[in-house]
Amino acid sequence: MNLNHKNKKLNVFLELLIVSTKLGLTCFGGPIAHLGYFHKEYVRKRNWIDDKSYADLVALSQFLPGPASSQMGIGIGVLRAGIIGGIVSFIGFTLPSIIALILFALFLHDFNLNNSGLIHGLKLVAVPIVAQAILGMIKNLTSDLKKKAIALIAMMATLIWQTTFTQIAVILVSSTFGYFLYQDNESSDEATLISNISKRFSVICLVIFFMLLVLLPLINSFTSSKWISLFDSFYRAGSMVFGGGHVVLPLLEHEFVPTGWLSKETFLAGYGMTQAVPGPLFTFAAYLGTIMKGWQGGLIATIAIFLPAFLLIFGTLPFWSSMRRNSNLRRALLGVNAAVVGILISAFCNPIWITSVLSIYDFVIVAVLFSMLVFIKLPPWIIVVVGAICGEILSRF
C-alpha cells in the first residue's frame, strides 16, 4: 500500500514535470501571455484548477513582487502536489529558457535578435492565446452587470495609470466594491484554493525573505566578494519589482551596465535573445550571470532572482487559502476576480496588442491564428510554429 502511494506520488510529479516542461518550451510572449497558456493547459484542458481558484492565484501573484507567471506556475504545482510539486513545476517551466540563455551567453553573445521577424511572429502568437483566455474568464467571472462594471473600471484604471502599483490599488479597491455590492450574496461556493503547506513553514519562509532582503546588502557592504554582490543584486531585483519581466529589464541594466559589469551592447544582445526564447523573462538573469561569471554565475543569478518568488508564494499561499473560505472575504473576492479580467484586458491592449499588431498584415495573421486556435482547436505549439514562420516571412517583404 505504501509502495503504491509512492508510485502514485512519483506519477503525479512526473506528469507535472512533463506538462510544465511543455509549457516551458512553448510559452512565448511575456508574463501576461503565459497566463493565457496556463489557463488553457491547467484550467480548460486538464481541469487541475477551476476558474475562480485560477483568478485567486492571479490576484495573489499581482499582490506580490517578482515574476508573476513563475509564481503562478509554482502555486499551481503546490496545489497539485505540495512543496515538491511547486519546485517541479518551476523547474519544468523555467529550465528550457535557462539552458538556452546560458548557451547563448557562452557561444553567441554577439548575435542580436532584436529586429528578427521570428520574434515579431512570436509576439503575434501571444495575441490569440490571451484573447482566448480572456473570453473564457469573462464568461465565468463577470456573470452580472456589477462584475462587468468592476472589470470595466479596472481596465480603464490600469490603462490610464500605468504605474507599478496601479494593479495592486485596483485589486484593493475592487475587493471593497465586491464586499459592499454583494452583501446579500450568501454563496455556498466553497474555497478550492487549498495548499498543502503548513502555516509554520509559511511564516519561516516570510522571515527568511525579509532577513535576506535586509542582510544581503549589509554583508555586501562589508565584503569585496563578487559572488555576494551578484547574489544581492539579483535577489533585490526579484524582491522589489512589480509588473513582471519587462519591468525588471531596465532595473537590471541600471544595476550592471553603469557599474561596468558588462557593456550595453552585450546587455541588449541578451535582451533580444530573451524575447526569442519561451518561458519567464526573469531568466534573463541566467544570461547576465553567465556573461559576468560563467555558467556558474548564470546558475547563481537564476537562483537569486527566483528565490523571492518561492519564499513569497510558500509564505502567503496558505493564508490566502484560508482567507478565501471566509464569507466576507469571499464576497470581496467576487470584486477581485472581476478586476482580474479587467487587468488582463488592459494588458491585452497594452503591451500585447499595441506592440505586436503593427500593420494590416499583422492583423490578418492574428485573425488566422485565432481561428486556428479557437475554431479549429489546434494545439498551441502549432500556433507558435505557424506564427513564428509568418513573422519571419512578413519581415522579408
C-alpha positions in Angstrom: 0.0 0.0 0.0 2.8 2.3 0.9 4.6 1.4 -2.3 1.5 2.1 -4.3 1.2 5.5 -2.6 4.8 6.3 -3.5 4.3 5.2 -7.1 1.2 7.5 -7.4 3.2 10.4 -6.0 6.0 9.8 -8.5 3.5 9.6 -11.3 2.0 13.0 -10.2 5.4 14.6 -10.1 6.3 13.1 -13.5 3.1 14.3 -15.1 3.6 17.8 -13.6 7.2 17.9 -14.9 6.1 16.8 -18.4 3.2 19.3 -18.6 5.2 22.3 -17.1 8.2 21.5 -19.4 5.9 21.5 -22.4 4.7 25.0 -21.3 8.3 26.0 -20.8 9.1 25.1 -24.4 6.0 26.8 -25.9 5.1 29.8 -23.7 6.1 32.8 -25.6 5.0 36.5 -25.2 5.8 37.5 -21.6 4.0 37.1 -18.3 0.5 38.1 -19.4 0.7 35.7 -22.4 1.9 33.0 -20.0 -1.3 33.4 -18.0 -3.2 32.6 -21.2 -1.1 29.5 -21.8 -1.5 28.4 -18.2 -5.3 28.9 -18.3 -5.7 26.8 -21.4 -3.5 24.0 -20.1 -4.3 23.8 -16.4 -7.9 25.1 -16.3 -9.5 24.2 -19.6 -7.6 21.1 -20.8 -6.7 19.3 -17.5 -9.1 20.8 -15.0 -6.4 20.8 -12.3 -7.8 24.1 -11.0 -11.0 25.9 -11.6 -11.5 29.4 -13.0 -12.2 31.0 -9.6 -9.1 29.5 -8.0 -7.1 30.4 -11.0 -8.2 34.0 -10.7 -7.4 33.9 -7.0 -3.8 32.8 -7.8 -3.6 35.6 -10.5 -4.7 38.1 -7.9 -2.2 36.8 -5.4 0.6 37.0 -7.9 -0.3 40.6 -8.7 -0.1 41.5 -5.0 3.4 40.0 -4.8 6.6 41.4 -6.3 8.5 39.2 -8.7 7.8 37.1 -11.8 4.0 36.7 -11.9 3.9 33.8 -14.3 6.6 31.8 -12.4 4.7 32.4 -9.2 1.5 31.2 -10.9 3.4 28.0 -12.0 4.8 27.4 -8.5 1.4 28.0 -7.0 -0.4 25.6 -9.3 2.4 23.0 -8.6 1.8 23.4 -4.9 -1.9 22.9 -5.2 -1.3 19.8 -7.3 1.5 18.1 -5.3 2.7 20.2 -2.4 6.0 22.0 -2.0 7.9 19.5 -4.2 5.2 19.9 -6.8 5.8 23.7 -6.8 9.5 23.1 -7.3 9.0 20.5 -10.0 6.6 22.9 -11.8 9.1 25.7 -11.6 11.9 23.5 -13.0 9.9 22.3 -15.9 8.6 25.8 -16.9 12.0 27.6 -16.4 14.8 25.2 -17.2 14.4 25.3 -21.1 14.9 29.1 -21.2 17.7 28.9 -18.6 19.6 26.4 -20.7 19.0 28.4 -23.9 20.2 31.7 -22.4 23.3 30.2 -20.8 24.3 28.6 -24.0 23.7 31.8 -25.9 25.8 33.8 -23.4 28.6 31.2 -23.7 28.7 30.9 -27.5 26.6 33.5 -29.3 26.8 36.7 -27.1 27.4 38.9 -30.2 24.2 37.7 -32.0 21.4 40.3 -31.7 17.8 39.2 -32.4 16.0 42.5 -31.5 14.7 43.1 -35.1 14.1 39.5 -36.0 10.9 38.6 -37.9 10.9 35.4 -35.8 10.5 37.5 -32.6 7.7 39.5 -34.1 5.9 36.4 -35.1 6.1 35.0 -31.6 4.7 38.3 -30.3 1.7 37.8 -32.7 1.2 34.3 -31.2 0.5 35.9 -27.8 -2.5 37.8 -29.1 -4.9 34.9 -29.8 -3.7 32.9 -26.8 -4.5 35.8 -24.4 -7.7 36.6 -26.2 -9.0 33.1 -25.8 -8.2 33.1 -22.1 -10.0 36.5 -21.6 -13.1 35.2 -23.4 -13.3 32.2 -21.1 -12.7 34.3 -17.9 -15.3 36.9 -19.0 -17.9 34.1 -19.2 -17.1 32.6 -15.8 -16.1 35.6 -13.7 -18.2 38.6 -14.9 -21.6 37.0 -15.0 -23.7 40.0 -13.9 -23.7 43.7 -14.6 -21.9 44.7 -11.4 -19.0 42.4 -12.1 -18.8 43.7 -15.7 -18.7 47.3 -14.3 -15.9 46.4 -11.9 -14.0 44.8 -14.8 -14.5 47.9 -17.0 -13.3 50.2 -14.2 -10.2 48.0 -13.6 -9.4 48.0 -17.3 -9.7 51.8 -17.6 -7.7 52.5 -14.5 -4.8 50.2 -15.5 -4.7 51.6 -19.0 -4.7 55.2 -17.9 -2.4 55.0 -14.9 0.3 52.6 -15.9 2.4 52.5 -12.8 3.9 49.6 -10.9 1.4 49.9 -8.0 -1.8 50.6 -10.0 -2.7 46.9 -10.3 -2.4 46.5 -6.5 -4.5 49.5 -5.9 -7.2 48.3 -8.4 -7.4 44.9 -6.7 -7.7 46.5 -3.3 -10.5 48.9 -4.4 -12.3 46.1 -6.3 -12.3 44.0 -3.2 -14.0 46.8 -1.4 -16.6 47.1 -4.2 -17.2 43.4 -4.1 -17.7 43.4 -0.4 -20.3 46.1 -0.4 -22.0 45.2 -3.7 -22.6 41.6 -2.7 -23.7 42.0 0.9 -26.8 40.0 0.2 -25.0 37.3 -1.8 -24.6 34.3 0.6 -23.0 32.0 -1.8 -22.4 28.4 -0.7 -19.4 28.1 -3.0 -16.6 26.5 -1.1 -13.0 27.5 -1.5 -10.9 25.3 -3.7 -7.6 27.1 -3.4 -6.2 24.8 -0.6 -2.5 24.3 -0.3 -0.5 21.5 1.4 1.9 24.0 3.1 1.8 24.4 6.9 1.4 28.0 8.3 4.5 27.4 10.4 6.6 26.7 7.3 5.0 29.7 5.6 6.0 32.1 8.5 9.6 30.7 8.3 9.6 31.5 4.5 8.5 35.0 5.1 11.1 35.6 7.8 13.8 34.3 5.5 12.6 36.5 2.7 12.8 39.7 4.8 16.1 38.7 6.5 17.8 38.2 3.2 16.4 41.4 1.8 18.0 43.3 4.8 21.1 41.3 5.5 22.5 40.8 1.9 23.2 44.5 1.3 24.8 44.8 4.7 27.0 41.7 4.1 27.8 43.0 0.6 28.9 46.4 2.1 31.5 44.6 4.3 33.0 42.3 1.7 34.5 42.5 -1.7 33.2 39.2 -2.9 31.8 39.5 -6.4 29.6 36.4 -5.8 27.8 38.0 -2.8 27.4 41.2 -4.8 25.9 39.2 -7.7 23.5 37.4 -5.4 22.5 40.6 -3.6 21.7 42.4 -6.9 19.6 39.7 -8.4 17.8 38.9 -5.1 16.8 42.6 -4.7 15.6 42.6 -8.3 13.4 39.6 -7.7 12.1 41.0 -4.4 11.2 44.6 -5.4 9.9 44.5 -9.0 6.1 44.7 -9.6 4.7 44.2 -13.0 6.5 41.2 -14.4 9.6 40.5 -16.5 9.5 43.6 -18.8 9.9 45.8 -15.7 12.9 44.0 -14.4 15.0 44.5 -17.5 15.6 48.3 -17.1 16.3 47.7 -13.4 19.0 45.1 -14.3 20.5 47.4 -16.9 20.9 50.2 -14.3 22.4 47.7 -11.9 25.1 46.2 -14.1 25.8 48.4 -17.2 26.8 51.7 -15.5 28.9 49.8 -12.9 30.9 48.2 -15.7 29.9 44.6 -15.1 29.0 44.3 -18.8 28.6 46.6 -21.9 25.3 48.0 -23.1 25.8 46.1 -26.4 26.2 42.8 -24.6 23.2 43.6 -22.4 21.0 44.4 -25.5 22.1 41.2 -27.2 20.8 39.2 -24.3 17.6 41.2 -24.2 16.9 40.3 -27.8 17.6 36.6 -27.2 15.3 36.7 -24.1 12.4 37.8 -26.2 13.0 34.9 -28.6 13.0 32.1 -26.0 9.9 30.7 -24.2 9.5 30.8 -20.5 9.7 33.6 -17.9 11.5 36.8 -18.8 13.3 36.7 -15.4 15.6 34.0 -16.9 17.4 36.9 -18.5 19.3 36.7 -15.2 20.8 33.4 -16.5 22.3 35.2 -19.5 23.6 38.1 -17.4 25.1 35.9 -14.7 26.9 33.8 -17.4 28.3 36.8 -19.1 29.7 38.1 -15.8 30.8 34.9 -14.1 30.5 31.9 -16.4 27.8 29.2 -16.3 28.2 29.1 -12.5 27.3 32.8 -12.4 24.3 32.0 -14.6 23.0 29.5 -12.1 23.7 31.7 -9.1 21.9 34.7 -10.7 18.9 32.5 -11.6 18.6 31.1 -8.1 18.9 34.6 -6.6 16.3 36.3 -8.8 13.7 33.5 -8.4 14.3 32.7 -4.7 12.0 35.6 -3.5 9.2 34.1 -5.7 9.4 30.8 -3.9 9.6 32.4 -0.4 6.7 34.7 -1.1 4.4 32.1 -2.6 5.2 29.5 0.1 4.8 32.2 2.7 1.5 33.6 1.6 -0.4 30.8 -0.2 -1.7 29.1 3.0 -3.0 32.3 4.4 -4.6 33.3 1.1 -6.4 29.9 1.0 -7.9 30.3 4.5 -8.9 33.8 3.7 -10.7 32.5 0.6 -13.0 30.5 2.7 -14.1 33.4 4.8 -17.6 34.5 3.8 -16.9 38.3 3.9 -13.6 37.9 2.0 -15.3 35.6 -0.5 -17.7 38.5 -1.3 -14.7 40.8 -1.7 -13.0 38.3 -4.0 -16.0 38.5 -6.3 -14.8 42.0 -7.0 -11.2 40.9 -7.2 -12.0 38.2 -9.7 -13.9 40.7 -11.9 -11.0 43.1 -11.6 -8.5 40.4 -12.8 -10.5 40.2 -16.0 -10.2 43.9 -16.5 -6.5 43.9 -15.8 -6.0 41.1 -18.3 -8.0 43.0 -20.9 -5.8 46.1 -20.2 -2.6 44.1 -20.6 -4.0 42.6 -23.8 -4.3 46.1 -25.2 -1.0 47.4 -23.8 1.6 46.0 -24.2 0.5 42.9 -26.2 -1.7 44.4 -28.9 0.0 47.7 -29.5 3.5 46.3 -29.6 2.5 43.3 -31.7 -0.2 44.3 -34.3 1.6 47.0 -36.2 0.1 46.6 -39.7 -2.9 45.2 -41.5 -0.8 42.1 -42.3 -0.2 41.6 -38.6 -4.0 41.7 -38.0 -4.6 39.1 -40.8 -2.0 36.8 -39.2 -3.6 37.2 -35.8 -7.1 36.5 -37.2 -5.8 33.3 -38.8 -4.0 32.2 -35.7 -7.1 32.9 -33.5 -9.3 30.9 -35.9 -6.8 28.0 -35.8 -6.8 28.1 -32.0 -10.4 28.7 -31.1 -12.4 27.3 -34.1 -10.2 24.6 -35.5 -8.9 23.9 -31.9 -5.3 23.2 -33.0 -2.8 22.7 -30.1 -0.8 25.8 -29.0 2.6 24.6 -30.3 1.3 24.5 -33.8 0.1 28.1 -33.4 3.6 29.0 -32.1 5.3 27.4 -35.1 2.9 29.0 -37.7 3.1 32.4 -36.0 6.9 32.3 -36.0 7.1 31.3 -39.6 4.6 34.0 -40.6 6.5 36.7 -38.8 9.8 35.7 -40.5 8.1 35.6 -43.9 6.5 39.0 -43.3 9.8 40.5 -42.3 11.2 39.7 -45.8 8.7 41.9 -47.6 
